[in-house]
Amino acid sequence: MTATLPPCPECHEPYTYEQATLLVCPMCGHEWTAHDQDEEAAASVIADAFGTPLAEGDSVTVIKDLKVKGTSLVVKVGTKVKNIRLADGFGGHDIDCKIDGIGPMQLKSEFVKKS
């Protein structure tokens, strides 16, 4: 019985093969280790300020007053944000949401806690 190898993380082709301790993609030439892939998967988990993993649709509470850039508005500590979307945001902003009275914005997960 043969172990199935993961597809290439660069081009997503299924033709990977093992060469010593490396996994190699013959289509694009990318080389990686299984350990690299495990670290990458762990790094992609978005967690709140206390390390609790967040998921799409969760509700969070803001734990620090946050100034809204370009305006005089402030998102106050304790503001509850419902139905968040996880994003690959610019500058560490990994939560897309809509805050009542302010509108759509992006937040950093380090300033929220899961409700």
C-alpha positions as CSV (number, residue, x, y, z in Angstrom):
1,M,0.0,0.0,0.0
2,T,1.4,3.4,-1.0
3,A,1.1,6.5,1.1
4,T,-0.6,9.4,-0.8
5,L,1.5,12.5,-1.1
6,P,0.0,16.0,-0.8
7,P,-0.3,18.1,-4.0
8,C,2.2,20.9,-4.7
9,P,1.4,23.9,-2.5
10,E,2.6,26.2,-5.4
11,C,0.8,24.9,-8.5
12,H,-1.5,22.4,-6.8
13,E,-0.6,19.6,-9.2
14,P,-1.0,16.1,-7.8
15,Y,2.3,14.7,-9.3
16,T,4.6,15.1,-6.2
17,Y,7.3,12.6,-5.4
18,E,9.7,12.1,-2.6
19,Q,13.4,12.7,-3.0
20,A,15.3,11.9,0.3
21,T,13.5,14.1,2.9
22,L,12.0,16.5,0.4
23,L,8.8,16.5,-1.6
24,V,9.3,17.6,-5.1
25,C,6.8,18.8,-7.8
26,P,8.0,17.8,-11.3
27,M,5.6,20.4,-12.9
28,C,6.9,23.6,-11.3
29,G,10.1,22.4,-9.6
30,H,9.0,23.5,-6.1
31,E,10.6,21.6,-3.2
32,W,9.3,21.4,0.3
33,T,9.2,19.2,3.4
34,A,6.2,17.7,5.1
35,H,7.3,19.7,8.2
36,D,7.0,23.0,6.3
37,Q,3.5,22.2,5.2
38,D,2.5,21.4,8.8
39,E,3.9,24.7,10.1
40,E,2.1,26.6,7.3
41,A,-1.2,25.0,8.2
42,A,-0.7,25.9,11.8
43,A,0.2,29.5,10.9
44,S,-3.0,29.9,8.9
45,V,-5.2,29.5,11.9
46,I,-6.6,32.9,13.0
47,A,-6.9,33.2,16.7
48,D,-8.2,36.0,19.0
49,A,-6.1,37.9,21.6
50,F,-6.3,34.9,24.0
51,G,-5.4,32.2,21.4
52,T,-9.0,30.9,20.8
53,P,-9.4,30.0,17.2
54,L,-11.9,32.0,15.2
55,A,-14.2,30.8,12.5
56,E,-16.5,32.4,9.8
57,G,-19.7,33.7,11.4
58,D,-18.4,34.0,15.0
59,S,-19.2,36.9,17.2
60,V,-16.3,38.8,18.8
61,T,-15.9,41.6,21.4
62,V,-13.4,44.5,21.0
63,I,-10.9,44.5,23.9
64,K,-9.3,47.9,23.3
65,D,-10.5,51.3,22.0
66,L,-9.6,51.5,18.3
67,K,-9.4,54.7,16.3
68,V,-10.9,54.4,12.9
69,K,-8.2,55.7,10.5
70,G,-9.1,58.8,8.5
71,T,-12.0,59.7,10.8
72,S,-12.7,60.9,14.3
73,L,-14.7,57.8,15.1
74,V,-13.6,55.3,17.8
75,V,-14.7,51.7,18.2
76,K,-15.1,51.5,22.0
77,V,-13.9,48.6,24.2
78,G,-16.8,46.1,24.7
79,T,-18.3,46.6,21.2
80,K,-19.8,43.4,20.0
81,V,-19.3,42.4,16.4
82,K,-21.4,39.7,14.9
83,N,-21.0,37.5,11.9
84,I,-17.3,38.1,11.2
85,R,-15.5,36.9,8.0
86,L,-11.9,35.8,8.1
87,A,-9.7,37.4,5.5
88,D,-6.2,37.5,4.2
89,G,-6.0,41.1,5.1
90,F,-3.4,43.8,4.4
91,G,-1.2,44.8,7.3
92,G,-2.5,42.1,9.6
93,H,-6.1,43.0,9.3
94,D,-7.5,39.5,9.2
95,I,-11.2,40.1,10.1
96,D,-13.8,41.7,7.8
97,C,-16.9,42.9,9.6
98,K,-19.7,45.4,9.8
99,I,-19.9,47.5,13.0
100,D,-23.3,49.2,13.8
101,G,-22.9,53.0,13.6
102,I,-19.6,52.8,11.8
103,G,-20.0,50.4,8.8
104,P,-17.8,47.9,7.1
105,M,-14.2,47.7,8.3
106,Q,-11.3,45.4,8.9
107,L,-10.0,44.4,12.4
108,K,-6.9,42.7,13.7
109,S,-7.6,39.6,15.6
110,E,-5.2,40.6,18.3
111,F,-7.7,43.3,19.5
112,V,-10.8,41.0,19.8
113,K,-11.9,38.1,22.0
114,K,-14.4,35.4,20.9
115,S,-17.9,35.9,22.5
